[in-house]
Every structure is written in structure tokens, then in C-alpha cells.
Amino acid sequence: MFFNPLYLVFALPALLLGLYAQMKVKSSFEKYSRVRSARGLTGAQAARHILDENGLQHVTVERVDGFLSDHYDPRSKTLRLSSNVYDTPSLAAVGVAAHETGHALQDQQHYVPLNLRSALVPAVQIGSWLGPIVFIIGFLMSNMVGQSIAWIGIALFGATAVFALITLPVEFDASKRAKRLLVTEGILSSQEIVGVNKVLDAAALTYVAAALQAIMTLLYYVYLLTGSSRRR
């Protein structure tokens, strides 16, 4: 079970897509990090401008360590930007900052997929590691009780797949908002937004890969369990 070559059939497409997406993100970000925006706003300044113009003066903008560790925390109403984004007046930095600001706007407007994703966080934190363990225990028991336990493990891990699927509209919508606001707020020109599209579209692909990986792993567990049931 632990070295079943069949797992590659399920996992390899998502793995390859994930590697490709990571390369695209890195190359796009590095390329457009070298392109300075005409207005010269840093990522932090662009984020602050969008937040203030949309009535989100209470949302704070902070610098954090790490490469592309940018995120919005709806609990503390804090926008956290990596130093490469926070301090840099590039198309890539402004695009990433605006994307994260899009999440703050979603929070302000009670965007349903964002609320659902936030509600799933506790279940995902537990299910992502406990689900596979419970599944393995049940699968190895080789009886009806074990089968029931294995299905519980699948259900626990299923929260991870649901979370990954809900993440897609959340991220796509944030990027859509970012691209629109950067132009309407006069932060970037319509010509400059082409570079932002490259960066954000590459980032979106990583979420597609993550969703595919979660779904294929879930299907792999289901296949193992249903296949073993037929053999008994």
C-alpha cells in the first residue's frame, strides 16, 4: 500500500502540473519584479491606496518574512506582504499586493466562498493529517469494522479536497478584483496590467494543481477501499 505504483497514475498529473505552475510563478514574478510601475508605488503603498479608497482604513498592512508568503488574515483584518512585495515598486509586487487586497474586499462584502473556506479551516487542519492515518488503520484491519473506519478516514480527508475546490473561486475572484482595481484606481495603466496578468494567472495555476492533487488523492483512497471490498 505504501509503495503502490498505482498511486503514480493518480498523483503524477497533479504533481507535474504543480511543478509547472511553480516554475511559471517563479519566472513570471522574477521577470516582472524587474519592471518598475510608472507611478512607482510599492506593493504596500498600492495596497494601502486600494484599502483606503474602498473604506477599509481599519485593515492594517504588515511586512512578513518569506518568498511570496503574502496573505490576508480575516480574523485580525491584516494584510501581510512579503518584503519583495511590500518594499518593491514593480508590476509583480503591485499585482500580488492588489490580489491580497482583493481578499480584504471579499471579507468586507461577506463573499460566500471566502466565508465557507474560513469555516472549513479547522476541519482541514485535522482532516489533512488525521484522515490518511484513520484510512490506513481501517484499510489494514481487513474486516467490515475496518472498512467503516477507512470510510471515516476518507471523509476526514475529503474536507481537504472540498477546501481546495472552494479556494479556486476565492482566488480567481481576488485576482479579477485586483486587475480591475489597479486600472480603475489609476495605479497601473491598461498596458502595465499585462504583466500583472502573467503573474496572477501563473499563481492561479498553483491553486488548480493543489485542487487536482487533493481530488486525485481522495479518489486513490476510494479506489483502494472499493477495490479491496470487491476482492473480499
SULKA-V36182 format. One record per residue. N is the residue number from 0. RES is the residue in one letter. NEAR is the number of other C-alpha atoms within 8 Angstrom. D_LAST is the distance of its C-alpha to the last C-alpha in Angstrom with 2 decimals. Layout:
N|RES|NEAR|D_LAST + N|RES|NEAR|D_LAST
This chain:
0|M|3|16.44 + 1|F|3|20.11 + 2|F|5|21.42 + 3|N|6|19.02 + 4|P|6|21.53 + 5|L|6|19.73 + 6|Y|9|21.25 + 7|L|7|24.59 + 8|V|8|23.83 + 9|F|12|23.46 + 10|A|11|26.11 + 11|L|8|28.78 + 12|P|8|30.45 + 13|A|13|31.04 + 14|L|10|32.16 + 15|L|8|34.64 + 16|L|10|35.93 + 17|G|12|36.39 + 18|L|8|38.37 + 19|Y|8|40.48 + 20|A|13|41.15 + 21|Q|11|42.23 + 22|M|8|44.60 + 23|K|10|46.02 + 24|V|11|46.63 + 25|K|8|48.34 + 26|S|8|50.49 + 27|S|12|51.47 + 28|F|10|52.33 + 29|E|9|54.34 + 30|K|8|56.17 + 31|Y|14|57.21 + 32|S|12|57.92 + 33|R|7|60.89 + 34|V|9|62.15 + 35|R|10|64.38 + 36|S|11|64.57 + 37|A|5|67.98 + 38|R|6|68.48 + 39|G|8|67.37 + 40|L|13|65.28 + 41|T|14|62.73 + 42|G|19|59.20 + 43|A|14|60.24 + 44|Q|9|63.35 + 45|A|13|61.52 + 46|A|13|58.94 + 47|R|9|61.75 + 48|H|8|63.65 + 49|I|12|60.76 + 50|L|12|59.90 + 51|D|9|63.54 + 52|E|7|64.10 + 53|N|7|61.19 + 54|G|6|62.14 + 55|L|8|59.81 + 56|Q|7|62.51 + 57|H|5|60.51 + 58|V|10|57.71 + 59|T|8|58.47 + 60|V|11|57.92 + 61|E|8|57.10 + 62|R|9|56.69 + 63|V|10|53.56 + 64|D|7|52.59 + 65|G|7|50.05 + 66|F|7|49.69 + 67|L|8|48.80 + 68|S|10|47.74 + 69|D|12|49.40 + 70|H|8|48.02 + 71|Y|12|49.18 + 72|D|9|48.47 + 73|P|8|48.65 + 74|R|5|48.88 + 75|S|5|52.05 + 76|K|11|53.28 + 77|T|12|53.66 + 78|L|15|53.46 + 79|R|13|52.72 + 80|L|17|53.71 + 81|S|14|53.33 + 82|S|12|56.68 + 83|N|9|56.38 + 84|V|16|56.20 + 85|Y|14|58.42 + 86|D|9|61.43 + 87|T|12|61.28 + 88|P|12|63.18 + 89|S|16|60.94 + 90|L|15|59.11 + 91|A|16|55.75 + 92|A|15|56.65 + 93|V|17|58.02 + 94|G|15|55.00 + 95|V|13|52.48 + 96|A|16|54.70 + 97|A|17|55.02 + 98|H|14|51.26 + 99|E|13|50.81 + 100|T|15|53.72 + 101|G|13|51.79 + 102|H|11|49.22 + 103|A|13|52.13 + 104|L|9|53.27 + 105|Q|11|49.81 + 106|D|11|49.94 + 107|Q|7|53.44 + 108|Q|6|52.42 + 109|H|8|49.20 + 110|Y|9|47.08 + 111|V|6|43.89 + 112|P|10|41.33 + 113|L|13|43.04 + 114|N|10|42.87 + 115|L|9|39.16 + 116|R|11|38.53 + 117|S|7|40.63 + 118|A|7|38.81 + 119|L|10|35.43 + 120|V|9|36.70 + 121|P|7|35.75 + 122|A|9|32.16 + 123|V|12|31.88 + 124|Q|8|33.46 + 125|I|10|30.79 + 126|G|15|27.72 + 127|S|12|28.39 + 128|W|9|27.88 + 129|L|11|25.99 + 130|G|15|23.30 + 131|P|12|21.81 + 132|I|9|22.10 + 133|V|12|20.31 + 134|F|15|17.51 + 135|I|9|17.14 + 136|I|11|17.29 + 137|G|16|14.57 + 138|F|12|12.27 + 139|L|7|12.95 + 140|M|9|12.39 + 141|S|8|8.58 + 142|N|6|8.91 + 143|M|6|10.22 + 144|V|8|13.59 + 145|G|13|12.69 + 146|Q|13|11.24 + 147|S|9|14.59 + 148|I|13|16.52 + 149|A|15|15.18 + 150|W|10|16.34 + 151|I|11|19.61 + 152|G|16|19.99 + 153|I|14|19.60 + 154|A|9|22.17 + 155|L|14|24.48 + 156|F|16|24.44 + 157|G|10|24.88 + 158|A|13|28.40 + 159|T|12|29.24 + 160|A|12|28.43 + 161|V|8|30.43 + 162|F|12|33.24 + 163|A|12|33.37 + 164|L|9|33.61 + 165|I|12|36.33 + 166|T|12|38.16 + 167|L|12|38.82 + 168|P|9|41.28 + 169|V|11|42.83 + 170|E|10|43.65 + 171|F|9|44.68 + 172|D|9|46.97 + 173|A|14|48.54 + 174|S|12|49.38 + 175|K|8|50.83 + 176|R|10|53.00 + 177|A|13|54.09 + 178|K|14|55.22 + 179|R|8|57.17 + 180|L|10|58.80 + 181|L|14|59.90 + 182|V|12|61.97 + 183|T|7|63.17 + 184|E|8|64.19 + 185|G|7|66.11 + 186|I|10|64.26 + 187|L|13|63.37 + 188|S|9|64.75 + 189|S|7|62.75 + 190|Q|6|63.11 + 191|E|10|61.78 + 192|I|13|58.68 + 193|V|8|57.35 + 194|G|10|56.66 + 195|V|14|54.92 + 196|N|9|52.68 + 197|K|9|51.58 + 198|V|15|50.71 + 199|L|12|48.95 + 200|D|8|47.01 + 201|A|13|45.71 + 202|A|12|44.72 + 203|A|11|42.90 + 204|L|10|40.75 + 205|T|12|39.40 + 206|Y|12|38.08 + 207|V|9|36.42 + 208|A|13|34.73 + 209|A|11|33.60 + 210|A|12|32.13 + 211|L|9|30.31 + 212|Q|11|28.92 + 213|A|11|27.65 + 214|I|9|26.06 + 215|M|11|24.38 + 216|T|10|23.03 + 217|L|12|21.64 + 218|L|9|20.02 + 219|Y|10|18.55 + 220|Y|10|16.88 + 221|V|9|15.59 + 222|Y|8|14.34 + 223|L|8|12.46 + 224|L|11|10.84 + 225|T|8|10.14 + 226|G|8|9.02 + 227|S|8|6.43 + 228|S|7|5.35 + 229|R|6|5.57 + 230|R|5|3.80 + 231|R|4|0.00
